[in-house]
Amino acid sequence: MLHELSPNKTLLVRGPASIVLLDGRASILGAAIQLRRRTTVMNEKQLPIETTQHANLEIALGKSAEIYEIQGSTIPHSWSLAAEALGEMNQGKVAVIGPTDVGKSTLCVYLVNRLLGQKMFIIDADVGQADLGPPTTIGRAASKNSITSLTELVPDARIFIGDTSPGQVKEKLIDGIQRLSTGTEDALTIINTDGWIADPEAIQYKIDLITQTKPDLVIALGF
């Protein structure tokens, strides 16, 4: 199907689907879509397509896929401010914390796209929903190109933690993050954490994580 996207509107595409930009300009999470190159939206995932001018798209929808338009952008202004702050940092560690399904991984993707050109690493410490390796592992990857998902990054290091529940492996997770941070001192390192924050033990774990890994900046979502 063909779809014309008007300026200052966002097209939300829920997969499974594929998108091809036929003409005009559009972006996904801060990354420009290349003309005539197919972008895939995985099953049950959703991507926002934005434009500041008219854009013509060719969209193929799979079973249970859907699209709908909204006015304006889905990117919170605070995310843009965070990207500007990280751009000024140039190097250091940034921890992203918050409950499950508030957009921590999506924010990391947006930051990768906004900060292209900077030397940057992503540490995926969400042991239960790992993007840089199988569950029970945490991973690190350098970011060099624009992406629509953290799964597109190629990890250069992984650590086996042994459990998908952070509450069972708190010390291992903190030690693993510290080990993966070694050698990244001259770069910007973004640490994507798990969504376990709902009880006192979880809160204490996040306090311990911040205290021991010593990030230069903490970004909290959904509080």
Backbone hydrogen bonds in HBPLUS format (Angstrom, degrees):
<---DONOR---> <-ACCEPTOR-->    atom                        ^
c    i                          cat <-CA-CA->   ^        H-A-AA   ^      H-
h    n   atom  resd res      DA  || num        DHA   H-A  angle D-A-AA Bond
n    s   type  num  typ     dist DA aas  dist angle  dist       angle   num
A0059-ILE N   A0001-MET O   2.76 MM  58  5.29 167.9  1.78 162.8 165.3     1
A0003-HIS N   A0057-LEU O   2.85 MM  54  5.14 154.9  1.91 149.9 153.8     2
A0057-LEU N   A0003-HIS O   2.81 MM  54  5.14 168.5  1.83 154.7 158.7     3
A0005-LEU N   A0055-ALA O   2.78 MM  50  5.19 170.0  1.79 164.8 164.9     4
A0055-ALA N   A0005-LEU O   3.03 MM  50  5.19 151.4  2.11 144.3 152.3     5
A0008-ASN N   A0051-THR O   2.84 MM  43  5.92 146.2  1.95 147.5 154.8     6
A0072-GLY N   A0008-ASN O   2.86 MM  64  5.18 149.6  1.95 147.8 145.2     7
A0010-THR N   A0070-ILE O   2.95 MM  60  5.38 168.7  1.96 156.6 160.0     8
A0070-ILE N   A0010-THR O   2.90 MM  60  5.38 151.8  1.98 152.0 161.0     9
A0011-LEU N   A0049-ILE O   2.80 MM  38  5.01 161.0  1.84 148.2 152.1    10
A0049-ILE N   A0011-LEU O   2.83 MM  38  5.01 163.1  1.86 140.3 146.2    11
A0012-LEU N   A0068-TYR O   2.88 MM  56  5.45 170.4  1.89 161.6 159.0    12
A0068-TYR N   A0012-LEU O   3.11 MM  56  5.45 144.8  2.24 141.2 151.3    13
A0013-VAL N   A0047-LEU O   3.01 MM  34  5.45 170.9  2.02 155.6 158.0    14
A0047-LEU N   A0013-VAL O   2.98 MM  34  5.45 157.2  2.04 146.5 150.3    15
A0014-ARG N   A0066-GLU O   2.84 MM  52  5.28 179.2  1.84 171.3 171.0    16
A0066-GLU N   A0014-ARG O   3.19 MM  52  5.28 150.9  2.28 132.1 139.8    17
A0015-GLY N   A0045-LYS O   2.85 MM  30  5.53 160.8  1.89 161.7 168.1    18
A0044-GLU N   A0015-GLY O   3.35 MM  29  5.39 161.8  2.39 109.6 105.8    19
A0062-GLY N   A0016-PRO O   2.72 MM  46  5.04 157.0  1.77 161.5 155.4    20
A0017-ALA N   A0041-VAL O   3.04 MM  24  5.07 155.4  2.11 142.5 146.4    21
A0041-VAL N   A0017-ALA O   2.78 MM  24  5.07 176.6  1.78 150.5 149.5    22
A0018-SER N   A0060-ALA O   2.91 MM  42  5.24 146.9  2.02 144.4 153.2    23
A0060-ALA N   A0018-SER O   2.98 MM  42  5.24 162.5  2.01 146.8 152.3    24
A0019-ILE N   A0039-THR O   2.79 MM  20  5.09 152.3  1.87 145.3 154.8    25
A0039-THR N   A0019-ILE O   2.80 MM  20  5.09 161.0  1.84 150.3 157.0    26
A0020-VAL N   A0058-GLU O   2.88 MM  38  5.08 142.6  2.03 143.6 154.0    27
A0058-GLU N   A0020-VAL O   2.83 MM  38  5.08 161.1  1.87 150.3 156.8    28
A0036-ARG N   A0021-LEU O   2.92 MM  15  5.53 175.2  1.92 154.7 156.2    29
A0022-LEU N   A0056-ASN O   2.81 MM  34  5.46 155.9  1.86 154.7 161.2    30
A0056-ASN N   A0023-ASP O   3.08 MM  33  5.47 157.1  2.14 140.2 147.2    31
A0033-ILE N   A0026-ALA O   2.87 MM   7  5.71 173.7  1.87 148.9 147.8    32
A0027-SER N   A0050-GLU O   2.86 MM  23  5.34 149.3  1.96 145.5 154.7    33
A0050-GLU N   A0027-SER O   2.94 MM  23  5.34 165.3  1.96 153.0 157.8    34
A0028-ILE N   A0031-ALA O   2.80 MM   3  5.18 155.1  1.86 145.5 149.5    35
A0031-ALA N   A0028-ILE O   2.97 MM   3  5.18 163.9  2.00 113.4 118.6    36
A0037-ARG N   A0034-GLN O   3.31 MM   3  5.68 162.6  2.34 129.0 127.6    37
A0045-LYS N   A0042-MET O   3.03 MM   3  5.37 160.9  2.06 131.0 131.8    38
A0065-ALA N   A0062-GLY O   3.12 MM   3  5.38 162.4  2.15 125.2 127.3    39
A0079-TRP N   A0076-PRO O   2.99 MM   3  5.41 139.3  2.16 107.3 118.0    40
A0081-LEU N   A0077-HIS O   3.05 MM   4  6.43 155.3  2.12 150.0 157.3    41
A0082-ALA N   A0078-SER O   2.90 MM   4  6.12 148.7  1.99 140.3 148.9    42
A0083-ALA N   A0079-TRP O   2.95 MM   4  6.25 155.7  2.01 148.1 154.0    43
A0084-GLU N   A0080-SER O   3.02 MM   4  6.31 154.8  2.08 146.6 153.2    44
A0085-ALA N   A0081-LEU O   2.96 MM   4  6.21 154.9  2.02 146.8 153.6    45
A0086-LEU N   A0082-ALA O   2.94 MM   4  6.19 158.9  1.98 151.8 157.2    46
A0087-GLY N   A0083-ALA O   2.92 MM   4  6.07 147.4  2.02 142.8 152.2    47
A0088-GLU N   A0084-GLU O   3.15 MM   4  6.43 142.4  2.30 140.9 149.6    48
A0089-MET N   A0085-ALA O   3.13 MM   4  6.43 137.0  2.32 137.9 149.8    49
A0090-ASN N   A0086-LEU O   3.23 MM   4  6.49 162.3  2.27 155.9 156.2    50
A0092-GLY N   A0187-ALA O   3.01 MM  95  6.39 157.2  2.06 141.0 133.7    51
A0189-THR N   A0092-GLY O   2.82 MM  97  6.14 166.7  1.84 163.7 166.8    52
A0216-ASP N   A0093-LYS O   2.74 MM 123  5.31 136.1  1.93 130.0 141.7    53
A0217-LEU N   A0093-LYS O   3.24 MM 124  6.67 141.0  2.40 150.1 158.5    54
A0094-VAL N   A0189-THR O   2.80 MM  95  6.13 152.2  1.87 165.3 167.7    55
A0191-ILE N   A0094-VAL O   2.68 MM  97  5.96 170.6  1.69 168.7 170.8    56
A0095-ALA N   A0217-LEU O   2.96 MM 122  6.46 154.3  2.03 157.2 161.5    57
A0219-ILE N   A0095-ALA O   2.79 MM 124  6.15 166.8  1.81 164.5 169.1    58
A0096-VAL N   A0191-ILE O   2.87 MM  95  6.02 167.0  1.89 169.2 164.9    59
A0193-THR N   A0096-VAL O   3.26 MM  97  6.09 160.2  2.30 160.7 163.5    60
A0097-ILE N   A0219-ILE O   2.92 MM 122  6.29 161.6  1.95 158.6 164.6    61
A0221-LEU N   A0097-ILE O   2.92 MM 124  6.32 159.5  1.96 154.9 161.1    62
A0107-LEU N   A0103-GLY O   2.82 MM   4  5.95 155.0  1.88 149.2 155.4    63
A0108-CYS N   A0104-LYS O   3.04 MM   4  6.36 155.6  2.10 145.8 152.5    64
A0109-VAL N   A0105-SER O   2.99 MM   4  6.34 152.6  2.07 147.1 154.1    65
A0110-TYR N   A0106-THR O   2.97 MM   4  6.26 161.7  2.00 150.5 155.1    66
A0111-LEU N   A0107-LEU O   2.87 MM   4  6.14 158.9  1.91 155.2 160.8    67
A0112-VAL N   A0108-CYS O   2.95 MM   4  6.19 155.9  2.01 147.8 154.2    68
A0113-ASN N   A0109-VAL O   3.06 MM   4  6.37 160.7  2.09 152.3 156.8    69
A0114-ARG N   A0110-TYR O   2.89 MM   4  6.10 158.0  1.94 151.9 158.5    70
A0115-LEU N   A0111-LEU O   2.96 MM   4  5.91 141.1  2.12 144.6 153.4    71
A0118-GLN N   A0115-LEU O   3.04 MM   3  5.87 164.2  2.07 144.2 147.8    72
A0188-LEU N   A0119-LYS O   2.97 MM  69  6.31 170.6  1.98 151.7 151.1    73
A0143-SER N   A0120-MET O   3.08 MM  23  5.82 162.8  2.11 147.0 148.8    74
A0121-PHE N   A0188-LEU O   2.83 MM  67  6.29 153.5  1.90 153.8 161.1    75
A0190-ILE N   A0121-PHE O   2.89 MM  69  6.27 165.8  1.91 159.1 158.2    76
A0122-ILE N   A0141-ALA O   2.80 MM  19  5.37 160.2  1.84 158.7 165.3    77
A0141-ALA N   A0122-ILE O   2.94 MM  19  5.37 150.8  2.02 146.8 156.4    78
A0123-ILE N   A0190-ILE O   2.80 MM  67  6.08 168.9  1.82 158.7 160.1    79
A0192-ASN N   A0123-ILE O   2.82 MM  69  6.10 160.1  1.86 164.4 171.2    80
A0124-ASP N   A0139-GLY O   2.82 MM  15  5.34 152.2  1.90 151.4 160.0    81
A0139-GLY N   A0124-ASP O   3.25 MM  15  5.34 150.6  2.34 133.0 139.1    82
A0125-ALA N   A0192-ASN O   2.77 MM  67  5.64 151.7  1.84 155.8 165.7    83
A0129-GLN N   A0126-ASP O   3.17 MM   3  5.60 137.2  2.36 110.8 121.4    84
A0136-THR N   A0127-VAL O   3.19 MM   9  5.25 173.1  2.19 153.2 154.5    85
A0137-THR N   A0134-PRO O   3.22 MM   3  5.99 132.4  2.46 142.2 146.4    86
A0161-ILE N   A0136-THR O   2.72 MM  25  5.35 158.8  1.76 157.6 163.2    87
A0162-GLY N   A0136-THR O   3.16 MM  26  4.98 151.9  2.24 135.4 137.0    88
A0138-ILE N   A0159-ILE O   3.01 MM  21  5.43 154.8  2.07 148.2 155.8    89
A0159-ILE N   A0138-ILE O   2.85 MM  21  5.43 157.1  1.90 157.5 162.7    90
A0140-ARG N   A0157-ALA O   2.90 MM  17  5.36 149.4  1.99 157.3 157.4    91
A0156-ASP N   A0140-ARG O   2.82 MM  16  6.03 149.2  1.91 150.3 159.9    92
A0152-GLU N   A0149-SER O   3.10 MM   3  5.76 166.5  2.12 116.8 121.1    93
A0153-LEU N   A0150-LEU O   3.05 MM   3  5.63 161.4  2.09 116.8 122.3    94
A0168-GLN N   A0165-SER O   3.08 MM   3  5.78 158.9  2.13 121.0 126.6    95
A0169-VAL N   A0166-PRO O   3.11 MM   3  5.28 149.5  2.20 105.2 114.2    96
A0173-LEU N   A0169-VAL O   2.95 MM   4  6.16 157.2  2.01 157.3 163.7    97
A0174-ILE N   A0170-LYS O   3.08 MM   4  6.39 166.4  2.10 156.4 159.0    98
A0175-ASP N   A0171-GLU O   2.95 MM   4  6.09 165.2  1.97 150.5 155.3    99
A0176-GLY N   A0172-LYS O   2.78 MM   4  5.90 152.4  1.86 143.8 152.3   100
A0177-ILE N   A0173-LEU O   2.91 MM   4  6.17 158.3  1.96 153.1 157.8   101
A0178-GLN N   A0174-ILE O   3.05 MM   4  6.29 160.6  2.09 148.1 153.3   102
A0179-ARG N   A0175-ASP O   2.94 MM   4  6.19 152.8  2.01 147.1 154.8   103
A0180-LEU N   A0176-GLY O   2.91 MM   4  6.13 159.7  1.95 151.1 156.3   104
A0181-SER N   A0177-ILE O   2.95 MM   4  6.08 132.4  2.18 140.2 152.9   105
A0182-THR N   A0179-ARG O   3.20 MM   3  5.36 149.7  2.30 101.1 109.8   106
A0184-THR N   A0181-SER O   3.14 MM   3  5.60 153.9  2.21 138.3 135.7   107
A0187-ALA N   A0184-THR O   2.98 MM   3  5.37 159.2  2.02 122.8 123.9   108
A0202-ALA N   A0199-ASP O   3.00 MM   3  5.30 117.9  2.39 106.4 121.5   109
A0203-ILE N   A0199-ASP O   2.99 MM   4  6.33 159.3  2.04 157.9 164.6   110
A0204-GLN N   A0200-PRO O   2.92 MM   4  6.13 159.5  1.96 149.7 155.0   111
A0205-TYR N   A0201-GLU O   2.96 MM   4  6.19 148.6  2.06 141.3 150.2   112
A0206-LYS N   A0202-ALA O   3.01 MM   4  6.36 157.4  2.06 150.9 155.7   113
A0207-ILE N   A0203-ILE O   2.97 MM   4  6.26 153.3  2.04 147.0 154.9   114
A0208-ASP N   A0204-GLN O   2.83 MM   4  6.08 160.2  1.87 149.8 155.1   115
A0209-LEU N   A0205-TYR O   2.79 MM   4  6.03 156.1  1.84 149.9 157.2   116
A0210-ILE N   A0206-LYS O   2.96 MM   4  6.15 163.6  1.99 147.9 151.3   117
A0211-THR N   A0207-ILE O   2.85 MM   4  6.00 161.8  1.88 150.9 156.8   118
A0212-GLN N   A0208-ASP O   2.89 MM   4  5.96 159.3  1.93 151.4 155.8   119
A0213-THR N   A0209-LEU O   2.91 MM   4  5.86 160.3  1.94 148.2 154.1   120
A0214-LYS N   A0210-ILE O   3.00 MM   4  5.49 139.1  2.17 133.5 142.2   121
